[in-house]
Amino acid sequence: MKKNWAEVLRMPASAAQSLGLPPLGFLPGDPFGMIVDAARAWLVGKQRTIRFAGQELTMVLTDIAVQGSDLARAIGQYGQVRLTARDVQWGGYQFERLEVQARNVHLRPGTRPALVVAPVLIEGFVAAPAAARWLAGVSSLLELTFDDGVPQVSLIGAPWVRLEIAAAAGGTSLRVQPRALRLLEQRLPLPAPAFHVPVPDLPDGMVLTSVEPARGGFVVHGLLSEWQRSVARDDIERLLATMRGTQDRPGP
């Protein structure tokens, strides 16, 4: 394994300098440490746009935390990694804040060593206006409002008739359960079957595990059973160049 790391990190000084990296003597002793340090230097606190799963991902990365012992890292076991971001936009979705927990992060040795994570837990907060825009994209006739934290759906132009709903996750769809019909100030219980609204363009392998109403919006949880990426030398060079060359966007 150490031989693979050495090959990964044997980058010419000129190449490191061209990428804006410090001299090789100051680089971390493993590829994952190099990636984390570069992300902290180039991404944290800045609004960036990169390509992710075929879509443009715009966000402000706010923190990266690695939880694991130095001894475990020496043998390619990194423990848990936590990333937090705000103002996240991807594939038509908007999150006011996002937290990603990557568990059991480890290096898989081989001709092309790979960084493997299993599982990846995602938690995002979708503000009410963003959820309303998403629903309008599903149907331009529908409007989403909240009454004391309870989500309600109505037809545009007919706000006196509202459908009180409970939202939940259905893997690759949202499960919507009608609870009551609101006619002006009256609330009429409405026993009706739930229906599913497809959620398009999720990253491969990702499923929604829960959707819960919260103050000012929804908390959404997702799960990716396993994620891996090659950390061979050329892959790291491309990744570092991508992070270094990401497009700056003006902050809010």
N, C-alpha and C positions, 0 to 999 in steps of 0.2 A: 504494500500500500504506500509506504514512504517513497518508493521508487516512482510510483505514479504521481504523487504530489510534486516530487522534484521535477518531473518532466513538465507538469502543468505550470509550475512557477518559474521555469527556466526561460524567462522572457528577456530578450535583449534590452539593455538600458535605454537604447534609443526608442524602442517601441513603448516602454513604460513612460518615458518622458513625453512622447507624442500623445499619450492618452491622459496626460496630466497627473500621473501617479507619482508618489514619492519614490526616492531611490529604492532599489530592490532590497537593500539591507533593512529598510523600515517596513517592508510589506509583511503582513501576517504570514504565519508558517503553513497555511492551508488554503485551498481555493475558496472554501466557504467564508472564511474570515476575510479574504480579499473582497469578496462580493459584498459582505455586510459593511465593511469599512467604506467601500466606494459608494454604496447606497446612502450611508449616513452623510458622507461629504457632498454628494452631488444631488441628492433627492430630498432629504429631510428639510422641511420648512419652505420648500419651493413648489410652485404649481408647475407640474410637468405633464406632458402628453407623450405616451408611448403606445406601441401596438401590443395588444394582448388578445389572444384567441381570435385574431382576425378583425378586431375592432379597435378604435381609438379609445384609450383609457386616459382620462384627465383627472388628476387628483393632487392634493397636497399631502405628502407623506409626513406624519407628525412624529413618529417614533418607531424604532426597531429595538427590541429587547431579546437577548439570547439567554436562556436559562439552561445551564449545564456546566459540569465541572471541567476544569482544564485537563484533567487526566483523561476524561471520556473523549474530549475533543482531539486529544493526541492520537486516538485510535479511530477517529472518524465518526464518533457519536456526539451529536450536538444538542440533544435534548429537545427543548421546546423553543420555538421562535414566535414572537408576538409582534405584529405590525399593526399600526393604527394610522388612519388617514381621514381627511375631511374633504368636503366639496368634491365628491367622487362622481364622475360621469362616465358611463360605459354602455355602449349599445342601446342608447335610449333610456337607460335607467339612471336615476340620480339618488345618491345617498348623502345625507348631511354628514354622517360619520360612518366609518367602517372599521371593523377590527377583524384581523385574520390571525388565527392560532394554528401554527404548523407544529404538529407533534411527531415525536420519534424521527427527528431529522437526522439522517445519517448518510455517510458516503458509501456507495456500492462500488468496490474496486473492479477493475477490468481493463481491457484495452482502451476503452473510452469510459473512464469512471463517471458515475452518475450520482447526483444528489437526490435522495429519495425522502419523501415525506408521507406519512400515513398515520392518521388522517389529517385533513385540513378542515378546520371549523371556521365558518364565516358568520359574523353578526353585523348587520347594517341597520341604520335608522333611516327610514324614508319619511320625510316631512309630508304633512297633509297636502300642501300645494303640489308637490312632486307626484304623490299618489293620484291626485285628481287629474293631473296632466296625463299620467299613464292610462287611467281609465278612459279619458276622452279619446286617447289613441285607439283604444279597443272599440269604442263606439262614440261617435260625436254627439249622440242623443243623450248620453248619460252624464250626470254630475255627481260628484262625491262631496259630502259635507259631514261634519262631526257635530253631535249634540251631547254635551257632557261626556266626551270621550268615546261615544258610541258612533261607529261609522254608519252613514245612511246614503242610499243611492236614490236619485230622483231623475225624472226626465227634464231636459232643458225646457224652460218655459212653464213647468207645472210644479213649482216647489211645494205646493200644498199637499202633494201626494208623495210620500217618501217611503222607501223600503229599508227597514232597519236590518242590518246584516251582521254576521260574525264571519270573520275571515280566518282561514287556516291554510296549511301547506298540503300539497298533494304530489310531491315529488317534482314533476316538471310543470305543475299547474297550481293555480290558486283555487282552493275549495271555498266556495261562497255559500253560506247557510242563511237563508231568509229567516228572520226571527219575528218580525212584526211589521204591520202596515200602519204608517202614520198618516192620518187624515186630519189636516189642520192640527188641533191640539189633542185629538183622540189617538190612542194606541191600541190597535187590534192585533192580538196574537195571531200569527200566521204559520200554522204547521205546513211546511212545504219541503220537498226534497232539496238537497244541496245540489249545486251545479259547479262545474269546473271551468275555469278560464285559463287557457294555455299560456305559459310564460315562455316566449321564444328566446333563442340565442343564448341560452345558458352555456357556459363552458362545458366541454365534453366531460361527462362523468359527474357533474355537479347536480345535486338534488336539493330542493327546498325541504326543510324539516319542520319549520314552524313559522307562522305569521301571527303576531299579537298586536292589538291596538295599544298604543301608549300615548302619553300626553303629547299632543301635537302631531301625531302620525302613527307609524307602524314600526315595530322591531321585527326584522326578518332574519331567520337563521338558515344557513345552508351547510352542506357537507360534501366534501370531495374525498372519496375513500383513499385515493393515493395520487400523488403527483411526483414526477421525476423530471430531471433535466440533466443533460450531459454537462460535465465540468472538465472535459478535455481541454487542452490548452487553447485550441482555436475557438472553442465555444466560449471560454472565459473572455478571450480577447474581443469577440463580437459583442458579448454582453456588456463588458466594460465600455466599449465604444458606443453602444446604444445608450447606456446611462449617461455617458459624458456628452453625447450629442442630442439628448432629448431637448425638445423645444420649450423654452421658457414662456410662460404666460403671465400676464400681469396679475398680481394678487388682488383679492376682493377689497 
